[in-house]
Amino acid sequence: MEIKQAIILRSDLKMGKGKLVAQAAHASLMSYFRSEKADKAIASEWLETGEKKIVLKVQSEEELKGLFLECESRHMPCALVVDAGLTQLEPGTVTALGIGPWKSDEIDALTHDLKLL
């Protein structure tokens, strides 16, 4: 079984590179901790096999929230990142979604139409 993590960022926000990377890091860590609680064996295998990640983009908050709700309905570990608004964005701005680490085929079924960032 292949395991990976998907990090999905909003491309409509025009965040600076540093901000974009910080939001991706938040999504990765938050989602990892949820994965570890959901299935410790999958999270451990992901750590032991190179921590495969894919970074994708969406065009809107609605699209990101829709993916989040779909992940939750499929019982996939995920985390939605909401910015504190201390630098470039307004407080409460939804910026990113982390999915997994989880089974690659299940992540692909949900994200196959998204483009790489």
C-alpha positions as CSV (number, residue, x, y, z in Angstrom):
1,M,0.0,0.0,0.0
2,E,1.4,3.4,-1.0
3,I,1.0,6.2,1.5
4,K,1.3,10.0,0.9
5,Q,0.3,13.3,2.1
6,A,-1.5,16.0,0.0
7,I,-1.1,19.7,0.8
8,I,-3.5,21.9,-1.0
9,L,-3.1,25.7,-1.2
10,R,-5.3,28.5,-2.4
11,S,-3.8,30.1,-5.4
12,D,-6.3,33.0,-5.4
13,L,-4.8,34.7,-2.3
14,K,-1.5,35.7,-3.9
15,M,0.5,35.0,-0.8
16,G,4.2,35.8,-0.8
17,K,6.5,32.8,-1.1
18,G,7.4,32.7,2.6
19,K,3.8,32.9,3.6
20,L,2.8,30.1,1.2
21,V,5.5,27.8,2.5
22,A,4.5,28.6,6.1
23,Q,0.9,27.7,5.3
24,A,2.0,24.4,3.7
25,A,4.0,23.6,6.7
26,H,1.0,24.2,9.0
27,A,-1.1,22.0,6.8
28,S,1.5,19.2,6.8
29,L,2.0,19.1,10.5
30,M,-1.6,19.5,11.5
31,S,-2.7,16.8,9.2
32,Y,0.1,14.5,10.2
33,F,-0.9,14.7,13.9
34,R,-4.5,13.8,12.9
35,S,-3.3,10.9,10.8
36,E,-1.2,9.6,13.7
37,K,-4.4,9.6,15.9
38,A,-6.5,8.0,13.2
39,D,-4.0,5.2,12.3
40,K,-0.6,5.0,14.0
41,A,0.6,2.3,11.6
42,I,-0.1,4.4,8.5
43,A,1.6,7.5,10.0
44,S,4.6,5.4,11.1
45,E,5.0,3.8,7.7
46,W,4.9,7.2,6.0
47,L,7.7,8.4,8.2
48,E,9.8,5.3,7.5
49,T,9.3,5.4,3.7
50,G,10.4,9.0,2.9
51,E,7.3,11.1,3.8
52,K,5.9,11.4,0.3
53,K,4.0,14.6,-0.3
54,I,2.2,16.2,-3.2
55,V,1.4,20.0,-3.3
56,L,-1.7,21.0,-5.2
57,K,-3.7,24.1,-5.7
58,V,-7.3,25.3,-5.7
59,Q,-8.8,28.6,-6.9
60,S,-11.1,29.5,-4.0
61,E,-12.0,29.1,-0.3
62,E,-15.2,27.3,-1.3
63,E,-13.2,24.7,-3.3
64,L,-10.9,24.1,-0.4
65,K,-13.7,23.8,2.2
66,G,-15.5,21.4,-0.2
67,L,-12.5,19.1,-0.2
68,F,-12.2,19.3,3.5
69,L,-15.8,18.3,4.0
70,E,-15.4,15.5,1.5
71,C,-12.3,14.2,3.4
72,E,-14.2,14.3,6.6
73,S,-17.1,12.4,5.1
74,R,-14.7,9.7,4.0
75,H,-13.0,9.6,7.4
76,M,-9.7,10.6,6.0
77,P,-7.4,12.5,8.4
78,C,-7.2,16.1,7.3
79,A,-6.7,19.6,8.7
80,L,-7.9,23.0,7.4
81,V,-5.5,25.9,8.1
82,V,-7.1,29.2,9.1
83,D,-4.7,32.1,9.3
84,A,-4.3,34.2,12.4
85,G,-4.0,37.4,10.4
86,L,-0.8,38.6,11.8
87,T,1.0,39.4,8.5
88,Q,-0.4,39.3,5.0
89,L,-3.9,38.1,5.4
90,E,-7.1,39.0,7.3
91,P,-7.7,37.0,10.5
92,G,-9.8,33.9,9.7
93,T,-8.6,33.5,6.1
94,V,-8.7,29.8,5.1
95,T,-5.4,29.2,3.3
96,A,-4.6,25.5,3.1
97,L,-5.7,21.9,3.6
98,G,-3.5,18.9,4.6
99,I,-4.7,15.4,3.8
100,G,-3.0,12.4,5.4
101,P,-0.6,10.8,5.4
102,W,-3.1,8.3,4.2
103,K,-3.7,5.7,1.4
104,S,-2.6,7.2,-1.9
105,D,-5.4,5.8,-3.9
106,E,-8.0,7.3,-1.5
107,I,-6.2,10.7,-1.7
108,D,-6.0,10.4,-5.5
109,A,-9.7,9.7,-5.8
110,L,-10.4,13.0,-4.1
111,T,-7.7,15.2,-5.7
112,H,-7.2,13.8,-9.2
113,D,-8.6,16.9,-10.9
114,L,-6.3,19.3,-9.1
115,K,-3.2,20.8,-10.6
116,L,0.3,20.9,-9.1
117,L,1.2,24.2,-7.4
